[in-house]
Amino acid sequence: MASSHGDGDFSPEQFGYLGRGVVFERGVLVFHPENIRIEDDVYVGHQTILKAYYKNTMSIGAGTWIGQQCFLHSGGGLTIGRRVGIGPGVRILTSSHSTGGGESHIMDAPLDFEHTTIGEGADLGASTVVLPGVTIGEGAQIGAGAVVTGDIPPYAIAMGVPARVARLRR
């Protein structure tokens, strides 16, 4: 039988850094906590998965709120700024299968890793999907259900599939 990446169980001393006042609700799963840094007063909602990787890091800024049933992946590196709101069901990705190798089965293709960044004070609406390599600027607001395929400038309001900037907040 092949081995898995673990069962997601974790303890505070396993983290690269874990600040004061961090709340993990019931059912949160954490993989490779040694590569996760969480600052003070972060809330992580029920059944969220923090899927770090054996390389690169996941960094979550102070005062960030992560809703229930989110999936945050950091194989390519993930930086989330301070006071970010992440709605329920959000998916943030940092890797995808390469499409240029000519493999007949996509699962045989190598993984491409890209750093993803969510700027300070940004807000991601429920069920948003953020694709690898995207930077969402400081104070940007992403509408529920959006699929963010490219960078979003600071203080922009973006929505849709793919997400498009509708206007600026400032």
Phi and psi in radians as a Rosetta constraint file:
Dihedral C 1 N 2 CA 2 C 2 CIRCULARHARMONIC -1.326 0.35
Dihedral N 2 CA 2 C 2 N 3 CIRCULARHARMONIC 2.712 0.35
Dihedral C 2 N 3 CA 3 C 3 CIRCULARHARMONIC -1.595 0.35
Dihedral N 3 CA 3 C 3 N 4 CIRCULARHARMONIC 2.776 0.35
Dihedral C 3 N 4 CA 4 C 4 CIRCULARHARMONIC -1.776 0.35
Dihedral N 4 CA 4 C 4 N 5 CIRCULARHARMONIC -3.079 0.35
Dihedral C 4 N 5 CA 5 C 5 CIRCULARHARMONIC -1.474 0.35
Dihedral N 5 CA 5 C 5 N 6 CIRCULARHARMONIC 0.178 0.35
Dihedral C 5 N 6 CA 6 C 6 CIRCULARHARMONIC 1.920 0.35
Dihedral N 6 CA 6 C 6 N 7 CIRCULARHARMONIC 3.030 0.35
Dihedral C 6 N 7 CA 7 C 7 CIRCULARHARMONIC -1.712 0.35
Dihedral N 7 CA 7 C 7 N 8 CIRCULARHARMONIC 0.025 0.35
Dihedral C 7 N 8 CA 8 C 8 CIRCULARHARMONIC 1.505 0.35
Dihedral N 8 CA 8 C 8 N 9 CIRCULARHARMONIC -0.107 0.35
Dihedral C 8 N 9 CA 9 C 9 CIRCULARHARMONIC -1.197 0.35
Dihedral N 9 CA 9 C 9 N 10 CIRCULARHARMONIC 2.601 0.35
Dihedral C 9 N 10 CA 10 C 10 CIRCULARHARMONIC -2.684 0.35
Dihedral N 10 CA 10 C 10 N 11 CIRCULARHARMONIC 2.826 0.35
Dihedral C 10 N 11 CA 11 C 11 CIRCULARHARMONIC -2.325 0.35
Dihedral N 11 CA 11 C 11 N 12 CIRCULARHARMONIC 2.691 0.35
Dihedral C 11 N 12 CA 12 C 12 CIRCULARHARMONIC -0.949 0.35
Dihedral N 12 CA 12 C 12 N 13 CIRCULARHARMONIC -0.645 0.35
Dihedral C 12 N 13 CA 13 C 13 CIRCULARHARMONIC -1.242 0.35
Dihedral N 13 CA 13 C 13 N 14 CIRCULARHARMONIC -0.168 0.35
Dihedral C 13 N 14 CA 14 C 14 CIRCULARHARMONIC -1.403 0.35
Dihedral N 14 CA 14 C 14 N 15 CIRCULARHARMONIC -0.308 0.35
Dihedral C 14 N 15 CA 15 C 15 CIRCULARHARMONIC -1.273 0.35
Dihedral N 15 CA 15 C 15 N 16 CIRCULARHARMONIC 2.637 0.35
Dihedral C 15 N 16 CA 16 C 16 CIRCULARHARMONIC -1.041 0.35
Dihedral N 16 CA 16 C 16 N 17 CIRCULARHARMONIC -0.704 0.35
Dihedral C 16 N 17 CA 17 C 17 CIRCULARHARMONIC -2.768 0.35
Dihedral N 17 CA 17 C 17 N 18 CIRCULARHARMONIC 2.411 0.35
Dihedral C 17 N 18 CA 18 C 18 CIRCULARHARMONIC -2.405 0.35
Dihedral N 18 CA 18 C 18 N 19 CIRCULARHARMONIC 1.981 0.35
Dihedral C 18 N 19 CA 19 C 19 CIRCULARHARMONIC -1.292 0.35
Dihedral N 19 CA 19 C 19 N 20 CIRCULARHARMONIC -3.127 0.35
Dihedral C 19 N 20 CA 20 C 20 CIRCULARHARMONIC -1.389 0.35
Dihedral N 20 CA 20 C 20 N 21 CIRCULARHARMONIC 2.628 0.35
Dihedral C 20 N 21 CA 21 C 21 CIRCULARHARMONIC 1.255 0.35
Dihedral N 21 CA 21 C 21 N 22 CIRCULARHARMONIC 0.304 0.35
Dihedral C 21 N 22 CA 22 C 22 CIRCULARHARMONIC -1.367 0.35
Dihedral N 22 CA 22 C 22 N 23 CIRCULARHARMONIC 2.334 0.35
Dihedral C 22 N 23 CA 23 C 23 CIRCULARHARMONIC -1.999 0.35
Dihedral N 23 CA 23 C 23 N 24 CIRCULARHARMONIC 2.175 0.35
Dihedral C 23 N 24 CA 24 C 24 CIRCULARHARMONIC -1.949 0.35
Dihedral N 24 CA 24 C 24 N 25 CIRCULARHARMONIC 1.999 0.35
Dihedral C 24 N 25 CA 25 C 25 CIRCULARHARMONIC -1.288 0.35
Dihedral N 25 CA 25 C 25 N 26 CIRCULARHARMONIC 2.940 0.35
Dihedral C 25 N 26 CA 26 C 26 CIRCULARHARMONIC -1.022 0.35
Dihedral N 26 CA 26 C 26 N 27 CIRCULARHARMONIC 2.425 0.35
Dihedral C 26 N 27 CA 27 C 27 CIRCULARHARMONIC 1.530 0.35
Dihedral N 27 CA 27 C 27 N 28 CIRCULARHARMONIC 0.025 0.35
Dihedral C 27 N 28 CA 28 C 28 CIRCULARHARMONIC -1.200 0.35
Dihedral N 28 CA 28 C 28 N 29 CIRCULARHARMONIC 2.364 0.35
Dihedral C 28 N 29 CA 29 C 29 CIRCULARHARMONIC -1.977 0.35
Dihedral N 29 CA 29 C 29 N 30 CIRCULARHARMONIC 2.417 0.35
Dihedral C 29 N 30 CA 30 C 30 CIRCULARHARMONIC -2.294 0.35
Dihedral N 30 CA 30 C 30 N 31 CIRCULARHARMONIC 2.249 0.35
Dihedral C 30 N 31 CA 31 C 31 CIRCULARHARMONIC -2.066 0.35
Dihedral N 31 CA 31 C 31 N 32 CIRCULARHARMONIC 2.377 0.35
Dihedral C 31 N 32 CA 32 C 32 CIRCULARHARMONIC 0.931 0.35
Dihedral N 32 CA 32 C 32 N 33 CIRCULARHARMONIC 0.989 0.35
Dihedral C 32 N 33 CA 33 C 33 CIRCULARHARMONIC -1.051 0.35
Dihedral N 33 CA 33 C 33 N 34 CIRCULARHARMONIC -0.389 0.35
Dihedral C 33 N 34 CA 34 C 34 CIRCULARHARMONIC -1.092 0.35
Dihedral N 34 CA 34 C 34 N 35 CIRCULARHARMONIC -0.327 0.35
Dihedral C 34 N 35 CA 35 C 35 CIRCULARHARMONIC -1.861 0.35
Dihedral N 35 CA 35 C 35 N 36 CIRCULARHARMONIC 0.369 0.35
Dihedral C 35 N 36 CA 36 C 36 CIRCULARHARMONIC -2.101 0.35
Dihedral N 36 CA 36 C 36 N 37 CIRCULARHARMONIC 2.296 0.35
Dihedral C 36 N 37 CA 37 C 37 CIRCULARHARMONIC -2.098 0.35
Dihedral N 37 CA 37 C 37 N 38 CIRCULARHARMONIC 2.075 0.35
Dihedral C 37 N 38 CA 38 C 38 CIRCULARHARMONIC -2.125 0.35
Dihedral N 38 CA 38 C 38 N 39 CIRCULARHARMONIC 2.126 0.35
Dihedral C 38 N 39 CA 39 C 39 CIRCULARHARMONIC -1.378 0.35
Dihedral N 39 CA 39 C 39 N 40 CIRCULARHARMONIC -3.096 0.35
Dihedral C 39 N 40 CA 40 C 40 CIRCULARHARMONIC -1.078 0.35
Dihedral N 40 CA 40 C 40 N 41 CIRCULARHARMONIC 2.608 0.35
Dihedral C 40 N 41 CA 41 C 41 CIRCULARHARMONIC 1.026 0.35
Dihedral N 41 CA 41 C 41 N 42 CIRCULARHARMONIC 0.695 0.35
Dihedral C 41 N 42 CA 42 C 42 CIRCULARHARMONIC -1.667 0.35
Dihedral N 42 CA 42 C 42 N 43 CIRCULARHARMONIC 2.412 0.35
Dihedral C 42 N 43 CA 43 C 43 CIRCULARHARMONIC -1.919 0.35
Dihedral N 43 CA 43 C 43 N 44 CIRCULARHARMONIC 2.271 0.35
Dihedral C 43 N 44 CA 44 C 44 CIRCULARHARMONIC -2.112 0.35
Dihedral N 44 CA 44 C 44 N 45 CIRCULARHARMONIC 2.010 0.35
Dihedral C 44 N 45 CA 45 C 45 CIRCULARHARMONIC -1.292 0.35
Dihedral N 45 CA 45 C 45 N 46 CIRCULARHARMONIC 2.887 0.35
Dihedral C 45 N 46 CA 46 C 46 CIRCULARHARMONIC -0.834 0.35
Dihedral N 46 CA 46 C 46 N 47 CIRCULARHARMONIC 2.406 0.35
Dihedral C 46 N 47 CA 47 C 47 CIRCULARHARMONIC 1.054 0.35
Dihedral N 47 CA 47 C 47 N 48 CIRCULARHARMONIC 0.368 0.35
Dihedral C 47 N 48 CA 48 C 48 CIRCULARHARMONIC -1.354 0.35
Dihedral N 48 CA 48 C 48 N 49 CIRCULARHARMONIC 2.578 0.35
Dihedral C 48 N 49 CA 49 C 49 CIRCULARHARMONIC -2.012 0.35
Dihedral N 49 CA 49 C 49 N 50 CIRCULARHARMONIC 2.113 0.35
Dihedral C 49 N 50 CA 50 C 50 CIRCULARHARMONIC -1.759 0.35
Dihedral N 50 CA 50 C 50 N 51 CIRCULARHARMONIC 1.751 0.35
Dihedral C 50 N 51 CA 51 C 51 CIRCULARHARMONIC -1.793 0.35
Dihedral N 51 CA 51 C 51 N 52 CIRCULARHARMONIC 1.417 0.35
Dihedral C 51 N 52 CA 52 C 52 CIRCULARHARMONIC -1.295 0.35
Dihedral N 52 CA 52 C 52 N 53 CIRCULARHARMONIC 3.128 0.35
Dihedral C 52 N 53 CA 53 C 53 CIRCULARHARMONIC -2.338 0.35
Dihedral N 53 CA 53 C 53 N 54 CIRCULARHARMONIC 2.986 0.35
Dihedral C 53 N 54 CA 54 C 54 CIRCULARHARMONIC -1.226 0.35
Dihedral N 54 CA 54 C 54 N 55 CIRCULARHARMONIC -0.250 0.35
Dihedral C 54 N 55 CA 55 C 55 CIRCULARHARMONIC -2.294 0.35
Dihedral N 55 CA 55 C 55 N 56 CIRCULARHARMONIC 2.868 0.35
Dihedral C 55 N 56 CA 56 C 56 CIRCULARHARMONIC 1.144 0.35
Dihedral N 56 CA 56 C 56 N 57 CIRCULARHARMONIC 3.065 0.35
Dihedral C 56 N 57 CA 57 C 57 CIRCULARHARMONIC -2.334 0.35
Dihedral N 57 CA 57 C 57 N 58 CIRCULARHARMONIC 2.785 0.35
Dihedral C 57 N 58 CA 58 C 58 CIRCULARHARMONIC -1.981 0.35
Dihedral N 58 CA 58 C 58 N 59 CIRCULARHARMONIC 2.178 0.35
Dihedral C 58 N 59 CA 59 C 59 CIRCULARHARMONIC -2.173 0.35
Dihedral N 59 CA 59 C 59 N 60 CIRCULARHARMONIC 2.175 0.35
Dihedral C 59 N 60 CA 60 C 60 CIRCULARHARMONIC -2.107 0.35
Dihedral N 60 CA 60 C 60 N 61 CIRCULARHARMONIC 2.110 0.35
Dihedral C 60 N 61 CA 61 C 61 CIRCULARHARMONIC -1.300 0.35
Dihedral N 61 CA 61 C 61 N 62 CIRCULARHARMONIC 2.781 0.35
Dihedral C 61 N 62 CA 62 C 62 CIRCULARHARMONIC -0.980 0.35
Dihedral N 62 CA 62 C 62 N 63 CIRCULARHARMONIC 2.477 0.35
Dihedral C 62 N 63 CA 63 C 63 CIRCULARHARMONIC 1.313 0.35
Dihedral N 63 CA 63 C 63 N 64 CIRCULARHARMONIC 0.170 0.35
Dihedral C 63 N 64 CA 64 C 64 CIRCULARHARMONIC -1.341 0.35
Dihedral N 64 CA 64 C 64 N 65 CIRCULARHARMONIC 2.532 0.35
Dihedral C 64 N 65 CA 65 C 65 CIRCULARHARMONIC -2.075 0.35
Dihedral N 65 CA 65 C 65 N 66 CIRCULARHARMONIC 2.144 0.35
Dihedral C 65 N 66 CA 66 C 66 CIRCULARHARMONIC -2.044 0.35
Dihedral N 66 CA 66 C 66 N 67 CIRCULARHARMONIC 2.037 0.35
Dihedral C 66 N 67 CA 67 C 67 CIRCULARHARMONIC -1.208 0.35
Dihedral N 67 CA 67 C 67 N 68 CIRCULARHARMONIC 3.086 0.35
Dihedral C 67 N 68 CA 68 C 68 CIRCULARHARMONIC -1.235 0.35
Dihedral N 68 CA 68 C 68 N 69 CIRCULARHARMONIC 2.670 0.35
Dihedral C 68 N 69 CA 69 C 69 CIRCULARHARMONIC 1.006 0.35
Dihedral N 69 CA 69 C 69 N 70 CIRCULARHARMONIC 0.641 0.35
Dihedral C 69 N 70 CA 70 C 70 CIRCULARHARMONIC -1.546 0.35
Dihedral N 70 CA 70 C 70 N 71 CIRCULARHARMONIC 2.795 0.35
Dihedral C 70 N 71 CA 71 C 71 CIRCULARHARMONIC -2.295 0.35
Dihedral N 71 CA 71 C 71 N 72 CIRCULARHARMONIC 1.976 0.35
Dihedral C 71 N 72 CA 72 C 72 CIRCULARHARMONIC -2.021 0.35
Dihedral N 72 CA 72 C 72 N 73 CIRCULARHARMONIC 2.129 0.35
Dihedral C 72 N 73 CA 73 C 73 CIRCULARHARMONIC -2.012 0.35
Dihedral N 73 CA 73 C 73 N 74 CIRCULARHARMONIC 2.436 0.35
Dihedral C 73 N 74 CA 74 C 74 CIRCULARHARMONIC -2.326 0.35
Dihedral N 74 CA 74 C 74 N 75 CIRCULARHARMONIC 0.534 0.35
Dihedral C 74 N 75 CA 75 C 75 CIRCULARHARMONIC -1.009 0.35
Dihedral N 75 CA 75 C 75 N 76 CIRCULARHARMONIC -0.625 0.35
Dihedral C 75 N 76 CA 76 C 76 CIRCULARHARMONIC -1.658 0.35
Dihedral N 76 CA 76 C 76 N 77 CIRCULARHARMONIC -0.011 0.35
Dihedral C 76 N 77 CA 77 C 77 CIRCULARHARMONIC 1.721 0.35
Dihedral N 77 CA 77 C 77 N 78 CIRCULARHARMONIC 2.333 0.35
Dihedral C 77 N 78 CA 78 C 78 CIRCULARHARMONIC -2.427 0.35
Dihedral N 78 CA 78 C 78 N 79 CIRCULARHARMONIC 2.192 0.35
Dihedral C 78 N 79 CA 79 C 79 CIRCULARHARMONIC -2.098 0.35
Dihedral N 79 CA 79 C 79 N 80 CIRCULARHARMONIC 2.134 0.35
Dihedral C 79 N 80 CA 80 C 80 CIRCULARHARMONIC -2.037 0.35
Dihedral N 80 CA 80 C 80 N 81 CIRCULARHARMONIC 2.157 0.35
Dihedral C 80 N 81 CA 81 C 81 CIRCULARHARMONIC -1.247 0.35
Dihedral N 81 CA 81 C 81 N 82 CIRCULARHARMONIC -3.052 0.35
Dihedral C 81 N 82 CA 82 C 82 CIRCULARHARMONIC -1.330 0.35
Dihedral N 82 CA 82 C 82 N 83 CIRCULARHARMONIC 2.590 0.35
Dihedral C 82 N 83 CA 83 C 83 CIRCULARHARMONIC 0.958 0.35
Dihedral N 83 CA 83 C 83 N 84 CIRCULARHARMONIC 0.739 0.35
Dihedral C 83 N 84 CA 84 C 84 CIRCULARHARMONIC -1.616 0.35
Dihedral N 84 CA 84 C 84 N 85 CIRCULARHARMONIC 2.438 0.35
Dihedral C 84 N 85 CA 85 C 85 CIRCULARHARMONIC -1.808 0.35
Dihedral N 85 CA 85 C 85 N 86 CIRCULARHARMONIC 2.177 0.35
Dihedral C 85 N 86 CA 86 C 86 CIRCULARHARMONIC -2.133 0.35
Dihedral N 86 CA 86 C 86 N 87 CIRCULARHARMONIC 1.908 0.35
Dihedral C 86 N 87 CA 87 C 87 CIRCULARHARMONIC -1.198 0.35
Dihedral N 87 CA 87 C 87 N 88 CIRCULARHARMONIC 2.920 0.35
Dihedral C 87 N 88 CA 88 C 88 CIRCULARHARMONIC -0.991 0.35
Dihedral N 88 CA 88 C 88 N 89 CIRCULARHARMONIC 2.461 0.35
Dihedral C 88 N 89 CA 89 C 89 CIRCULARHARMONIC 1.319 0.35
Dihedral N 89 CA 89 C 89 N 90 CIRCULARHARMONIC 0.195 0.35
Dihedral C 89 N 90 CA 90 C 90 CIRCULARHARMONIC -1.246 0.35
Dihedral N 90 CA 90 C 90 N 91 CIRCULARHARMONIC 2.504 0.35
Dihedral C 90 N 91 CA 91 C 91 CIRCULARHARMONIC -2.113 0.35
Dihedral N 91 CA 91 C 91 N 92 CIRCULARHARMONIC 2.157 0.35
Dihedral C 91 N 92 CA 92 C 92 CIRCULARHARMONIC -2.107 0.35
Dihedral N 92 CA 92 C 92 N 93 CIRCULARHARMONIC 2.097 0.35
Dihedral C 92 N 93 CA 93 C 93 CIRCULARHARMONIC -2.000 0.35
Dihedral N 93 CA 93 C 93 N 94 CIRCULARHARMONIC 2.627 0.35
Dihedral C 93 N 94 CA 94 C 94 CIRCULARHARMONIC -2.315 0.35
Dihedral N 94 CA 94 C 94 N 95 CIRCULARHARMONIC 0.143 0.35
Dihedral C 94 N 95 CA 95 C 95 CIRCULARHARMONIC -2.585 0.35
Dihedral N 95 CA 95 C 95 N 96 CIRCULARHARMONIC 2.753 0.35
Dihedral C 95 N 96 CA 96 C 96 CIRCULARHARMONIC -2.679 0.35
Dihedral N 96 CA 96 C 96 N 97 CIRCULARHARMONIC 2.828 0.35
Dihedral C 96 N 97 CA 97 C 97 CIRCULARHARMONIC -1.348 0.35
Dihedral N 97 CA 97 C 97 N 98 CIRCULARHARMONIC 2.383 0.35
Dihedral C 97 N 98 CA 98 C 98 CIRCULARHARMONIC -1.080 0.35
Dihedral N 98 CA 98 C 98 N 99 CIRCULARHARMONIC 2.501 0.35
Dihedral C 98 N 99 CA 99 C 99 CIRCULARHARMONIC -1.932 0.35
Dihedral N 99 CA 99 C 99 N 100 CIRCULARHARMONIC 0.035 0.35
Dihedral C 99 N 100 CA 100 C 100 CIRCULARHARMONIC -1.786 0.35
Dihedral N 100 CA 100 C 100 N 101 CIRCULARHARMONIC 0.078 0.35
Dihedral C 100 N 101 CA 101 C 101 CIRCULARHARMONIC -1.568 0.35
Dihedral N 101 CA 101 C 101 N 102 CIRCULARHARMONIC -0.196 0.35
Dihedral C 101 N 102 CA 102 C 102 CIRCULARHARMONIC 1.412 0.35
Dihedral N 102 CA 102 C 102 N 103 CIRCULARHARMONIC 0.155 0.35
Dihedral C 102 N 103 CA 103 C 103 CIRCULARHARMONIC -1.133 0.35
Dihedral N 103 CA 103 C 103 N 104 CIRCULARHARMONIC 2.491 0.35
Dihedral C 103 N 104 CA 104 C 104 CIRCULARHARMONIC -1.303 0.35
Dihedral N 104 CA 104 C 104 N 105 CIRCULARHARMONIC -0.462 0.35
Dihedral C 104 N 105 CA 105 C 105 CIRCULARHARMONIC -2.018 0.35
Dihedral N 105 CA 105 C 105 N 106 CIRCULARHARMONIC 2.161 0.35
Dihedral C 105 N 106 CA 106 C 106 CIRCULARHARMONIC -1.019 0.35
Dihedral N 106 CA 106 C 106 N 107 CIRCULARHARMONIC -0.533 0.35
Dihedral C 106 N 107 CA 107 C 107 CIRCULARHARMONIC -1.153 0.35
Dihedral N 107 CA 107 C 107 N 108 CIRCULARHARMONIC -0.324 0.35
Dihedral C 107 N 108 CA 108 C 108 CIRCULARHARMONIC -1.486 0.35
Dihedral N 108 CA 108 C 108 N 109 CIRCULARHARMONIC -0.207 0.35
Dihedral C 108 N 109 CA 109 C 109 CIRCULARHARMONIC -1.305 0.35
Dihedral N 109 CA 109 C 109 N 110 CIRCULARHARMONIC 2.568 0.35
Dihedral C 109 N 110 CA 110 C 110 CIRCULARHARMONIC -1.172 0.35
Dihedral N 110 CA 110 C 110 N 111 CIRCULARHARMONIC 2.776 0.35
Dihedral C 110 N 111 CA 111 C 111 CIRCULARHARMONIC -1.492 0.35
Dihedral N 111 CA 111 C 111 N 112 CIRCULARHARMONIC 2.448 0.35
Dihedral C 111 N 112 CA 112 C 112 CIRCULARHARMONIC -1.812 0.35
Dihedral N 112 CA 112 C 112 N 113 CIRCULARHARMONIC 2.312 0.35
Dihedral C 112 N 113 CA 113 C 113 CIRCULARHARMONIC -1.975 0.35
Dihedral N 113 CA 113 C 113 N 114 CIRCULARHARMONIC 2.376 0.35
Dihedral C 113 N 114 CA 114 C 114 CIRCULARHARMONIC -2.456 0.35
Dihedral N 114 CA 114 C 114 N 115 CIRCULARHARMONIC 2.392 0.35
Dihedral C 114 N 115 CA 115 C 115 CIRCULARHARMONIC -1.218 0.35
Dihedral N 115 CA 115 C 115 N 116 CIRCULARHARMONIC 2.397 0.35
Dihedral C 115 N 116 CA 116 C 116 CIRCULARHARMONIC -2.078 0.35
Dihedral N 116 CA 116 C 116 N 117 CIRCULARHARMONIC 2.405 0.35
Dihedral C 116 N 117 CA 117 C 117 CIRCULARHARMONIC -2.281 0.35
Dihedral N 117 CA 117 C 117 N 118 CIRCULARHARMONIC 2.310 0.35
Dihedral C 117 N 118 CA 118 C 118 CIRCULARHARMONIC -2.004 0.35
Dihedral N 118 CA 118 C 118 N 119 CIRCULARHARMONIC 2.057 0.35
Dihedral C 118 N 119 CA 119 C 119 CIRCULARHARMONIC -1.258 0.35
Dihedral N 119 CA 119 C 119 N 120 CIRCULARHARMONIC 2.771 0.35
Dihedral C 119 N 120 CA 120 C 120 CIRCULARHARMONIC -0.921 0.35
Dihedral N 120 CA 120 C 120 N 121 CIRCULARHARMONIC 2.372 0.35
Dihedral C 120 N 121 CA 121 C 121 CIRCULARHARMONIC 1.260 0.35
Dihedral N 121 CA 121 C 121 N 122 CIRCULARHARMONIC 0.142 0.35
Dihedral C 121 N 122 CA 122 C 122 CIRCULARHARMONIC -1.302 0.35
Dihedral N 122 CA 122 C 122 N 123 CIRCULARHARMONIC 2.860 0.35
Dihedral C 122 N 123 CA 123 C 123 CIRCULARHARMONIC -2.412 0.35
Dihedral N 123 CA 123 C 123 N 124 CIRCULARHARMONIC 2.187 0.35
Dihedral C 123 N 124 CA 124 C 124 CIRCULARHARMONIC -1.908 0.35
Dihedral N 124 CA 124 C 124 N 125 CIRCULARHARMONIC 2.046 0.35
Dihedral C 124 N 125 CA 125 C 125 CIRCULARHARMONIC -1.159 0.35
Dihedral N 125 CA 125 C 125 N 126 CIRCULARHARMONIC 2.861 0.35
Dihedral C 125 N 126 CA 126 C 126 CIRCULARHARMONIC -0.885 0.35
Dihedral N 126 CA 126 C 126 N 127 CIRCULARHARMONIC 2.398 0.35
Dihedral C 126 N 127 CA 127 C 127 CIRCULARHARMONIC 1.124 0.35
Dihedral N 127 CA 127 C 127 N 128 CIRCULARHARMONIC 0.342 0.35
Dihedral C 127 N 128 CA 128 C 128 CIRCULARHARMONIC -1.155 0.35
Dihedral N 128 CA 128 C 128 N 129 CIRCULARHARMONIC 2.548 0.35
Dihedral C 128 N 129 CA 129 C 129 CIRCULARHARMONIC -2.086 0.35
Dihedral N 129 CA 129 C 129 N 130 CIRCULARHARMONIC 2.205 0.35
Dihedral C 129 N 130 CA 130 C 130 CIRCULARHARMONIC -1.973 0.35
Dihedral N 130 CA 130 C 130 N 131 CIRCULARHARMONIC 2.113 0.35
Dihedral C 130 N 131 CA 131 C 131 CIRCULARHARMONIC -1.503 0.35
Dihedral N 131 CA 131 C 131 N 132 CIRCULARHARMONIC 2.846 0.35
Dihedral C 131 N 132 CA 132 C 132 CIRCULARHARMONIC -0.991 0.35
Dihedral N 132 CA 132 C 132 N 133 CIRCULARHARMONIC 2.482 0.35
Dihedral C 132 N 133 CA 133 C 133 CIRCULARHARMONIC 1.455 0.35
Dihedral N 133 CA 133 C 133 N 134 CIRCULARHARMONIC -0.025 0.35
Dihedral C 133 N 134 CA 134 C 134 CIRCULARHARMONIC -1.377 0.35
Dihedral N 134 CA 134 C 134 N 135 CIRCULARHARMONIC 2.507 0.35
Dihedral C 134 N 135 CA 135 C 135 CIRCULARHARMONIC -2.051 0.35
Dihedral N 135 CA 135 C 135 N 136 CIRCULARHARMONIC 2.136 0.35
Dihedral C 135 N 136 CA 136 C 136 CIRCULARHARMONIC -1.801 0.35
Dihedral N 136 CA 136 C 136 N 137 CIRCULARHARMONIC 2.127 0.35
Dihedral C 136 N 137 CA 137 C 137 CIRCULARHARMONIC -1.232 0.35
Dihedral N 137 CA 137 C 137 N 138 CIRCULARHARMONIC 2.856 0.35
Dihedral C 137 N 138 CA 138 C 138 CIRCULARHARMONIC -0.907 0.35
Dihedral N 138 CA 138 C 138 N 139 CIRCULARHARMONIC 2.345 0.35
Dihedral C 138 N 139 CA 139 C 139 CIRCULARHARMONIC 1.211 0.35
Dihedral N 139 CA 139 C 139 N 140 CIRCULARHARMONIC 0.121 0.35
Dihedral C 139 N 140 CA 140 C 140 CIRCULARHARMONIC -1.265 0.35
Dihedral N 140 CA 140 C 140 N 141 CIRCULARHARMONIC 2.633 0.35
Dihedral C 140 N 141 CA 141 C 141 CIRCULARHARMONIC -2.146 0.35
Dihedral N 141 CA 141 C 141 N 142 CIRCULARHARMONIC 2.197 0.35
Dihedral C 141 N 142 CA 142 C 142 CIRCULARHARMONIC -1.939 0.35
Dihedral N 142 CA 142 C 142 N 143 CIRCULARHARMONIC 2.199 0.35
Dihedral C 142 N 143 CA 143 C 143 CIRCULARHARMONIC -1.192 0.35
Dihedral N 143 CA 143 C 143 N 144 CIRCULARHARMONIC 2.660 0.35
Dihedral C 143 N 144 CA 144 C 144 CIRCULARHARMONIC -0.961 0.35
Dihedral N 144 CA 144 C 144 N 145 CIRCULARHARMONIC 2.389 0.35
Dihedral C 144 N 145 CA 145 C 145 CIRCULARHARMONIC 1.370 0.35
Dihedral N 145 CA 145 C 145 N 146 CIRCULARHARMONIC 0.045 0.35
Dihedral C 145 N 146 CA 146 C 146 CIRCULARHARMONIC -1.204 0.35
Dihedral N 146 CA 146 C 146 N 147 CIRCULARHARMONIC 2.659 0.35
Dihedral C 146 N 147 CA 147 C 147 CIRCULARHARMONIC -2.039 0.35
Dihedral N 147 CA 147 C 147 N 148 CIRCULARHARMONIC 1.937 0.35
Dihedral C 147 N 148 CA 148 C 148 CIRCULARHARMONIC -1.621 0.35
Dihedral N 148 CA 148 C 148 N 149 CIRCULARHARMONIC 1.891 0.35
Dihedral C 148 N 149 CA 149 C 149 CIRCULARHARMONIC -1.801 0.35
Dihedral N 149 CA 149 C 149 N 150 CIRCULARHARMONIC -0.234 0.35
Dihedral C 149 N 150 CA 150 C 150 CIRCULARHARMONIC -2.506 0.35
Dihedral N 150 CA 150 C 150 N 151 CIRCULARHARMONIC 2.991 0.35
Dihedral C 150 N 151 CA 151 C 151 CIRCULARHARMONIC -1.079 0.35
Dihedral N 151 CA 151 C 151 N 152 CIRCULARHARMONIC 2.534 0.35
Dihedral C 151 N 152 CA 152 C 152 CIRCULARHARMONIC -2.050 0.35
Dihedral N 152 CA 152 C 152 N 153 CIRCULARHARMONIC 2.223 0.35
Dihedral C 152 N 153 CA 153 C 153 CIRCULARHARMONIC -1.246 0.35
Dihedral N 153 CA 153 C 153 N 154 CIRCULARHARMONIC 2.838 0.35
Dihedral C 153 N 154 CA 154 C 154 CIRCULARHARMONIC -0.968 0.35
Dihedral N 154 CA 154 C 154 N 155 CIRCULARHARMONIC 2.483 0.35
Dihedral C 154 N 155 CA 155 C 155 CIRCULARHARMONIC 1.064 0.35
Dihedral N 155 CA 155 C 155 N 156 CIRCULARHARMONIC 0.357 0.35
Dihedral C 155 N 156 CA 156 C 156 CIRCULARHARMONIC -1.525 0.35
Dihedral N 156 CA 156 C 156 N 157 CIRCULARHARMONIC 2.663 0.35
Dihedral C 156 N 157 CA 157 C 157 CIRCULARHARMONIC -1.905 0.35
Dihedral N 157 CA 157 C 157 N 158 CIRCULARHARMONIC 2.078 0.35
Dihedral C 157 N 158 CA 158 C 158 CIRCULARHARMONIC -2.196 0.35
Dihedral N 158 CA 158 C 158 N 159 CIRCULARHARMONIC 2.571 0.35
Dihedral C 158 N 159 CA 159 C 159 CIRCULARHARMONIC -2.723 0.35
Dihedral N 159 CA 159 C 159 N 160 CIRCULARHARMONIC 2.852 0.35
Dihedral C 159 N 160 CA 160 C 160 CIRCULARHARMONIC 1.800 0.35
Dihedral N 160 CA 160 C 160 N 161 CIRCULARHARMONIC 3.138 0.35
Dihedral C 160 N 161 CA 161 C 161 CIRCULARHARMONIC -2.266 0.35
Dihedral N 161 CA 161 C 161 N 162 CIRCULARHARMONIC 1.860 0.35
Dihedral C 161 N 162 CA 162 C 162 CIRCULARHARMONIC -1.236 0.35
Dihedral N 162 CA 162 C 162 N 163 CIRCULARHARMONIC 2.781 0.35
Dihedral C 162 N 163 CA 163 C 163 CIRCULARHARMONIC -1.116 0.35
Dihedral N 163 CA 163 C 163 N 164 CIRCULARHARMONIC 2.353 0.35
Dihedral C 163 N 164 CA 164 C 164 CIRCULARHARMONIC -2.237 0.35
Dihedral N 164 CA 164 C 164 N 165 CIRCULARHARMONIC 2.555 0.35
Dihedral C 164 N 165 CA 165 C 165 CIRCULARHARMONIC -1.278 0.35
Dihedral N 165 CA 165 C 165 N 166 CIRCULARHARMONIC 2.178 0.35
Dihedral C 165 N 166 CA 166 C 166 CIRCULARHARMONIC -1.584 0.35
Dihedral N 166 CA 166 C 166 N 167 CIRCULARHARMONIC -0.679 0.35
Dihedral C 166 N 167 CA 167 C 167 CIRCULARHARMONIC -2.974 0.35
Dihedral N 167 CA 167 C 167 N 168 CIRCULARHARMONIC 3.056 0.35
Dihedral C 167 N 168 CA 168 C 168 CIRCULARHARMONIC -1.803 0.35
Dihedral N 168 CA 168 C 168 N 169 CIRCULARHARMONIC 2.571 0.35
Dihedral C 168 N 169 CA 169 C 169 CIRCULARHARMONIC -1.366 0.35
Dihedral N 169 CA 169 C 169 N 170 CIRCULARHARMONIC -0.372 0.35
